[in-house]
């Protein structure tokens, strides 16, 4: 099993993004997903900026996949998706079925991201016929589900990837709750999510960390950490263990695992979904 770096899900300023990927280029991570997946109003980086970073990473020996929006709401966003699919060099990660259709129409291979509704083998086989080369398991599914899918992996013809680290994307909405929290309309949001580069933590009245707002995306408050289950993943036939960027500490986590060491554990961790439990649970392996 190898290690991948998922797309940055937060609204980081351009210098922070560029600095982060310079460090990624110098690392031993083999596969990097790159692009805006949450909100098209985040314009700190344009398509050509992501292409420049993609070429820098490719020159450093990385496999690069261009990730796409999870919720497509406007014609302008669809036009941007077409531009990404038509890039002519890099594979794309489809997080919306519109990208699946665009890639299929052009006979291009793609990765099915974790937000595609792929909840059974028949769906995965359909996506494979459309050109899917790898699927990222939806974060709410379990090891037992994956075992059933991968029990005849040698005949499937596609790879499997599991999100092993990061705040889990739980839902996407047409509304922007980060802007709403600041008393702003979505259309005049001033990109306020940039003020919360790790999301906006929500707590219960009792002070328990519950959720994390990230623009139109709702995430888990806790950070999933599945490093204790890597041997099980290997036995199941998982090809890639995905690490979602939270900041420089994500690279420290990745490099520790690549060296075969135990990585520093998140202060607030969860692993319940992998074990078929409520997602916010944190249970022993």
N, C-alpha and C positions, 0 to 999 in steps of 0.2 A: 504494500500500500504506500502511496506517495502523498505529498502534501500540496495543497493548492491555497491560494489567497483569493478570497472572494472580493467583489467590488466594494468600494467604500460606500456605505449607506448614508453617511451624514453629510451635512453641508459644510465642508471645509473650505477655507480660503485658498486661492490658487497657490500661493507660496508653500502652504502646509502640504497640499497634495503633491506638489513637485518634489519637496523635500522627502516626503514619505516614499515616493516611488524611486528616488535616487538610492535610498537605503534598500528598497526591495531589489533593485538591479544588482546591488553588491551582495545580496544574500544567496542562499542555496535553494530557495523556493523555485520549483520547476514550472508551475502553472499559475498564471495571474489573470484574473478577471478584472476588467477595467471599463468604467463608464457610469453614467447616472442611471440609477434604477428606481428612484423614489419620486422625484418631482422635476418636471421640465422647467419650472420657474427658477431653478438653481442654475444660474448662468455664469458662475465663477470660471468654469472651463467650457469651452466650445468643442464641437466635434473635432476640429483640427488640432486642438490642444491634446485631446485624448489620443489622436493618431500619433502625434509627436512622442508622447509618453510610450505608446505601444511600440513604436520603432526603437526607442531607447531600450526597452525591456527585451525586445527581440534581439537586438544587437548584443545584449548581455547574456543571451542563450536561453531566454525564457520562452515558453509557449504562452501566447497571449490570446485571450478571448474577449471580444467586445460585448459587454452586457447591455441590456436594453431596459426600457421602462416597464414597470410592473402593471401600471394602470394607464391605459391609453384613452384619453378623453376628447382630444381635439384633432382636427385635420392637420394642424401644424406639427403635432406630435407624431402622427402617422408619417408625415413627410420626412421627419427626422429619422424615424425607424427605417424607412426605405434607404436613406443615405447610409446608415450604419450597415444594413444588410448588403448594400452595393459597394462596400469599401474595397472589394477586390483582392484582399490579402488575408484578413483575419477571420476566423470562425466567430460566430455570434452566439450569445446566450439568449434564448427566448424566454422572457418572463411574462409574455402575453401571447395569446394564440394568433394575434395578427402577425407576429414575427415568424411563427411556424408557417403560416400561409405564404408569406413573402419568400422565405427561404425555400419552401417546397416548390413554389412556382419557378424558381430559378435553378432548382436542382442543387442547392447548396447544403452542406452539412451544418448541423447546429447542436447546441447543448440545450436541453430542456431544464430551465432553472427551477428553483424550489417553490416558486409561486404558481407554476403550471399545475392544474388539477390532474395529477397523474396517480390515481389511487388504486390501480389494479394492473395486472400484467397485460390485459387486453389493450388498455390505453397506451401502455409503454410500447407494445408491439405496433400499434397504429402510428405512434409518433416516430418509431424507427422506420416504418415504411415511408414516412414523410421526409426522412433525412436525419433523424436524431442519432447522434453518435455517443451521447452520454446523457444521463439524467441525474439531477440532484434531488435526492429524496425530500419530499415536503417535510418540514421540520417537526410536524405534529405526529408523524408516523413512528413506528417502533422497530426494534431489531427483529421481532417475530414477523412483522409484515415483510421486512426486507428479506428475511430467510426464505419465505415462501416464494418471493419473486426471483431470488437468485439461486434457487436450488438446482436449476439446470443452466447455470450461467454460460457454460461453454457453447450453448446453442443460441443464446440471445442475440449476439452480435453488437452489443453496446455496453458501455462502461457505466459504473455506478459511483456516485459521489455522495458523501454525507457531510452535513454541516456539523462540525465537531466543536466549534468555538465561536462565541459571539452572542450578542443579544438577538433573540429569535424574532424574525418578522412574523407577527401574528395576524395582522389585518391591514388592508389598505382602504381608504375612503375617498370619495370625491371631495369631502370637506378637509380642510387643513386645521387640525385641532391645535397645532402650535400657534398659528396666527390667531385663531379664536381665543386662545388663552391670553393673548396680548391685546385683545379687543380690536383686532384687525380683520377685514374681509380678505378672503383668499386672493381675490384679484388685485388687492392693494396690500400685499403682505410684507413688502420691503425685505423679503427673504429673511425673516426674523429667526428662522431655524439656524442661521449661521451663528447666532449668539449662543447656541446650545450644541457644540460640536460633538457631544456624546449623547444627544437627546435630552428630553426634559422628563425627569423622574416624577412619577406620580405615586403618592402614598395613600394608604387607607387612613381613616380618622384615628386609628390606633398607632399610626406611624410605621406600618409595615409597607415595605417597598412592593409595589404591585405591577405597574406598567411603565413604559418609557415612550413618550411621544416624540416622533421624528417626522415633522411635516405631516403628510397625509398617511404616514405609516405608524402603526402601533406595534411596539416591540415588547418583549419580556423585560421586566426590570432586572432579573438575574441574567447572568452570562452562562450560556450552556458550556459545559466542559466535559467532553467524552473521552479524554485521554486514557482513562482507565479501561476503556472498552476497545482499544485498538487491536488487541490480539483477536477478540471476537469478530471485529470488522474484517480483519484479514481472512479469518476462517470462513466468513460468509461470502467473501469474494468482492469486497468493497475495493475500488481502485484508487479513490482519492478521498482524503480527509480535508474538508474545507475549513479554513480559518478566516473569519470575517474581521476586517480591520476595525479596531477600536482606537488605535494610536500606536506609538512606538512599542508599547508592551506586547502588541500582537505579533510583531516580528520576533521579540524575545521568546514568546511562547512557541512560535513556529520553529525557530532555530533549535530550541531545546528538544523538541520532538524529533526533528531531523537527525540530531546527534544521538537519538535513542535514550534521552534523559527524560525525567519527569519535569514538566514545565511548572512555573509558578501558578498556583490556583487562583482564580478570581475571588475577590472578597465576598461576593454574593454569587453563588454558583447554582446551577440546576442541571438535571439530567433525566427528569421524570418521563418525558416523551419516549426516549430510547427504551425505557424499561416498561412501557405500556402503562405508565402512571400519570397523574396530573403533571403537566409540564413543569410547574414551579417546584416540584419535589427535587430533593438532592439526596440520592441514595447511594449506598456503597455498592461497588462492583461485585 
